[in-house]
Amino acid sequence: MRTHLVIGDGITAVAFIENSGLVSGDALIILGEHASQLGRGAAYAGQASDKPWRYAYLLNSPADDIDSAFSRWLSEKWDDIQETMRGRSPDWLKAAQPLVDAGDIYGVNAPREFYGDFVAEQVEELLAKLRDHGVSVRIVDDVANGMERVDGQLRVRTESGHTFTADSVDVAPGGPETLRIPGDDGPFSVDTLFGHEDEIAEHIKRGAEIFCIGGNAAMLDTLRLCQSLIPDEALRFVACAPDGEVPPALIPRLPRKLTAPELSTGHATADSFLEDVRQAISSARESGDDTREIRAGFRAHFLDHGMSKYVADQQEARQIPITLRFWLRGGTRDTILDMHDLIARGKASIVKGIVVAIEHESDHARVVMRDEEGEEFTRETGFVVNCAGAGANSAYDPLTEQMLKNGWIKKCPVNKGLSIGERCLTGLPNVRYLSPSVTEIGDEVMAMPLYDAHMLRTYARRSYA
């Protein structure tokens, strides 16, 4: 009999629990800031029922790319979902209708909260099954901030001053904080979208131009926030991204198809392998494959074929993912198509550059940017939302920072992501670790980032194989 502690409240924590092999007489403790909402984490958390932006944030990928069971759940509940979404802005039902008419509900980019509802149902069944099999389950809403090994037992401390003792621990935190930029927490700026919606909403409703730092999924979420509050005709929306481009939209087609790349093994350098991938992507496009098919196909391929198969030199392999991420990027179909339409109508724009600072005047902000040549230029704007995502100097949660300090996990050279051992084990015995920040597991470099529920579940399952 053993006591197993899982730290986290998102998809990865659930996957660890599913595969932990607990039996009658064992005890499970689930510890996380929102552990009582296990499975939702930050990505799929519910919004208050009176918020206009409830259900505004969409999944990045079509439903069946996220989880085939979720796409079936969505189809079975479609009538209820239609009623829930009726009258909401932006009109997601209208955007989804062409897929529905084509018999492809599985292909919609559903609101993330619906995926959270689906996961919550799965969690309820999982925990009930564990209890029925004689496993005691305790759920604690608290934040772990330290861990040590004493007399063969693991002791985990929390922010509220409690200590939990276990035989084994799985650590499943979220990703690091958004990269901070000087001035991103002033009177006309916030350092992240989530949790600041009420403040941002006031500026949207007063007609201020909303300026997003970054061209990623959080930027698209900010656009959806704007659309939930005011008509598109009233929008004033700007995003700044290093490439000056909106990500490609992931648009599903029937029948479903995945690109099946054929790549050569034994590359000596990153450049050689990347040229092989570039040719494979070009070949796929020439044969008619689209962005969604290529991205999903390569994701599936790299889950089955580790990078070491192609580039044995780990230092060379570490240089590959940043380019692959750019080549295989994609995002929410509905919001990206809206963004292109708004740009065409002069209601939105995208600036090419890197934001280096935000200055605040009496009634607005000034954004300081740097172009490709390193020259600075500025833009006067209404309100700034930092959607830059994580960077090399981003801070992690307190427990991850302690694990880094003690050398139980490490930062990777080149990309500054996190490195853990085989089967997600750490330098502290009987402790596993997995989060979206992980870029190396054992000797394998992750070809694609783990900001993906399916990939996180896969590696959590393999850690117990």
N, C-alpha and C positions, 0 to 999 in steps of 0.2 A: 504494500500500500504506500502511496506517495502523495505528496501535495505538489500540485503544479500551478504555477502563477503565470498568467498571461497579462502583459502590460500593453494596453492600447485599446481603442474603441472602434477601429475601422475594419475594413475588409481583410487585411492581413491578420489581425488578431483572430477573426472568425476562422480563417483558413488554418491557422496554427491549432486552434481548438479542435477543428474537424479531424485533424490528422494526428493528434497527440496520443491516441491509443489508450485513453483512460479507461479503467475497468472498475468493477464494483469495489467499494471501499476507498477508492482514491478521492482526493479533494481537489477541486478546481477553484482558484481565486481569479477573478477578472478585475483588473485594476486600470482605470482610465478616467480621464477628466469627465467624459460622458459615457461611462461604461454601461449605465442603465439604458442608453440608446445604442447598444452594441451593434456594430456593423455599419452604422451611418458615417461615423468619423466626421471629419470636416467636409469631405467631398459630397456626401449625400444627406447632410443634415436637413431637418425640416425647418421651414420658416414659419413664423407666427401667421395664423389664419387671416389676420387683418392686413397683412402686408401686400401691396399690389404686385411686388416682385416674387411672391410665392409662386413656384412652378416656372419662373422665368428662366432659370439657369438650366441649360440642356447638356445632355451627355455629349462628349466629343465625337463618339462613333455611333454608327447604327446599332440598334438594340441587340441584334444577333451577333455582332462582333464583340459586344460586351459579355454576353452570357446567353446561350441558347435557351436555357430555362427561363430567363427573364423575358425573352421575346415571346415565349409561349404564355407566360403570366400576363404580359401586356395585351396580347391578343384576346385572352379569356376575359379580361376586365375592360375591354375597349368601351363598352357602353357606359360603364361607370366613369371611365376616364373622360369621355366626351362630355358628360354632364359636369364633371369637376372643372373642366377647362372652358366651358361655355361662357362667353362674354369677357374673357380675360384678354389683356393686351400685354405683349404682342400676340397676334392670333396664331397660336401654334397649331390649332386644328386645321386652319386653312393651309398652312405650310405643309402639314402632314398629309392632306387630302389626296394629292396625286399618287403618293405611295399606297394609300389605303385603296384608292380606285383601281390600282394595278394589282391588288391582292397582296401587298407587301407591307403589312403592319409591322412585320419583323424588322423592316428597314428604317423605321422612324428614329430620329434623334429625340428620345423621350426626355422630359424634365428629370433632372437628377433626383429630385425628391421621390419620384415614383420608383426609381431604382432603390432608394433607401427604404421605401415601403416594402418592396419585394424582399430585400435583405432582412428586414426586421421580421418578416414572416418566417424566413429560413432559420434565423437565429432562435426564434421562439420554439420551432420544432427541434432544433439541435439541442438546446438546453433541456427541453422536456425529455428527449430521448436519453440524454446523459443521466438525468435524475432517475428516470425509470430503470436504468441499468445500475443504480446504486452509487452513482457518483454525486458527492455533495458539491453544490455550486453556490459560490458567494460572489456577489457583484458589488464593487466598491467604486463610487465616484470620487476619485482623488487623483493627484498627479505624482508619479514616482520621480524622485529627484536624487536618489542615491542607492547603491547596492554594494554589498560586501559578502565575503564568504567567511563564516565563523563555524568552527567545529564540524565541517562537512555540510553545513546548511547555508543556503542563500538567504540573506536578509535584505529586504527592500524597504527603504524609507520613503515617506511621502511628504508633500508640502504641508499637510495638516498635522504632521508630527507622529503619525502612526508608523509601525514597523510590521511587516509581514514576513513570515518565514516559510520557505519552500525548499523542496528537493531539486526542482528544476524550474527554469524561467524562460519564457519566450518574450522577447521585447519587439513590439510592433508599433513604433511611433509613426507620426506623419513625417512629411518632408521638412526641410529647414525653412526658416523664415525667409520672406522676400528680401532680396538684396536692398539694403538701406541706401538712400541717396540724400545728401545734405538738403535739408529743407522740406523733407517729405512728410513732416508731421506739424505743419504750421497752420495758420488760420484758414488757408485756402488749399490745403492738401491733406491727404491721408496716406499712411504707409502700406495699406493693403485694402482691398475691396471688402472682404468678408468681415462682418462685425461692425462695419462703418456705413452700412447702407442708409440708415436714417439720416446721418449727417450729409452724405452725398446727395440724398434725395432732395433735401432742402435747396441745394444749389441747382440741381436739375430743374426743379419746379420754378425757380426764380428766373430761369432762362439763361443761366451761365453756360459758357462753353466748357465742356468736360474734356480734359486732356489726359490720356492714358499713357503711362510709360510702359512700353512693351507691346508686342503684336501677337500675344499668345492667347490661351483660353480664357485667362482672367480678363483680358481686354474685351473679348467677346461677351463675357458675362456682364461687364460694365455697360456695354451697349444694350444688352437685354434689360438691365436695370433702368436705363434711360427710356427705353421703349415701353416699359411697364408703367411709366409715370406721365409721359407727355406724348402727343402725336408725333409721328415721324417728321411732319412738316416743321415742327418747332425744334427739332434736334440741332445741336451744335456740338459735334463730336470729332475729336482729333486723337490719333494714336501716333506714337513715335516708335519706330522699330529700326534696328541696325540695317536691315535689308530694304526697308521702305515698302514692304509688300504685305498683303493680307495672306494668311495661310491658305493653301488649297482646300476646297471643300471635299469632305468624304461623302460621295453620293453613291448609294447602293443601286445595283441593277439586278434584274431577274433574267435568267437564272443566276444564282450566286456563283462566283468564280474567285479563286485565289491564284495570284501569280505563283508559279512554281519555279523559282530561280535555280539555274544550274551554274554553280560557281566552282572554280578550280581550287584545289587544295595546295598547300605547301608554299604559300607566298612568303617571301623573305621580308617584305616591307609593307607598311600601311598603304603607301601610294599604289603599289602593285595590286593589292586587294581591292582598293577603292576603284581603280580603273576597271577591274573585273565587274564590280557591282554596278558601276556606271553603265557599262555595256549591257548588263542584264536588264537594267531599268529601261534603257533605250529600246532594247529588243522587245520588252514587254509592251511598251507604248506603241511600237510599230505594229505589233500583233493585235492591238485594239484594247489592251488592258487600261483601266483608268486608275486614278490616284488611290481610291479606296481598295481596289483589288491588289494593287502593287504593295501598298502599305501593309494590309492584312496578310498578304502572302509572305512578305519578308519577315513579319513578326512571327508567323507560324514556323517559318523555316529556321529562324535563329533560336526558337525555343527547342527545336529538335537537334540543331547542329551548333555546337558551341564555337566561339571564335577561334579557339586554339586549333581546331581542325583546319582552319584556313591560314592563320598567322601564328606560328608557334612562339615567336618572340613577344612576350607579354608587354614589353615597353613599346614595341611597334603597334601592338593591338590597341593599346590605350589611346592612340591617336585617331582611331577610326570612328568611335561612336558620335563625336560631335558633328562630323560630316554626314554620317548616316542619318542622324536626327534631322538635319536640315533637308536632305534629299527626300526623306520619307515622312516629312511633317504633313499634318493635315488637321482639320478641325470640324466643328459643328456645321453641317450643311446649311441649316436654316439661317443661322446668324451670319455666316460668311456671305451667303447670297444676299441677305439684307444689307450687309456692309457694302458690297459692290454696288447695289442699287442706290444706296444713300450717297456714295461717293459720286456716282454718275449724276445725281440730282443736286450736288453741292451741299448736302447736309452733313457729310462726313469727309474726312481726309486723312491721309497717312503721311507722316513726315519721315524722311530717311535721316537717321542720326542716332547719337547716343546721348541721353540726358545725363548731365554731370552735376546739376544743382537746380534748386527751386528757390526763387527769391519772392518775398511777399511785400506787396504794396498795401495801401489802406483798404482797397476794395477788390483786389485781384492778385493773381500770381504771375510771375515771370519765369519761364522755363529756359534754362541755359543748356544748350546742346552743342555737340561737337560733330563735325562732318567727317567724311573719309580722309580728308587731308589734315585733320586735326584742328581745323579752324572753328572757333566758337561762333554760334549765332543764337539769337534769342527769339522767344515768342511770348507775347502777352496773352494770358488766358484767364478763364474764370475760376476753375477748380481742377486740381491735379490728383489723379489716383495712381499710386505706384503699383503697376502690374508687371514689374520687371522679372518676377520669378526669382528663383534661387541663384546665388552666385558663389564664387570661391570663398568669400568671406562671410557668408550667411551664417547666422547662429542656429544651433540645433536645440532641441529640448534639453532640460537639465540632465536627465539620465544619460542621453547620448553624449553630451559634453563630458560627463564624468568617465564614461567608458572610453572615450577618445583619450582623455588625460591619462588614464591608467594603462593604455595600450591594448585594451581588450578588443577594440576594433580600431581601424586606422583610416586615415585619409589617403586616397589614391594620388599618386603623382599625375600630372597632366590635367585631369578633369576635376580633381579635388572632391570627387564623390567618396563614398565609404567602401572600405574593403573588409569583408568578413571571411571566415574560413569555410571549408567544404561543409555542405549540408547546413549552411547558415550558422555554424557554430562559432563562438567567440573565444577569446583567450581566457575567459573565466569558465571553468568546467560546468557542464550542464546548463549553459545559457546560450540560446539562439537569438539571432537578431536579423530582422528584415524590415526594410522600409523603402519608400520610393527613392531615397538618397543613395542606395547601394548601387555601385557600378562594377564591383568585382565580387564574385563568390568563389573562394578557393583560387584556382589558377585560371578561372574563366572571366574574361572581360565581358560585361553585358553589351551586346551589340546595339540594343535599343533601350532607352530609359524605362525604368520600372514604374512610371506614372500611368499604370494600366492595371485595372483590377484583375483581368485574366492572367497576366504575367505574374503578379504578386501571388495569386492563389496557386499557380503552377509551381513556383519556387518554394512556397511554404509546404506544399504537398511533398515535393522531392526531398525536403529537408528531413522528413520522417520515413522516407522509403527505405 
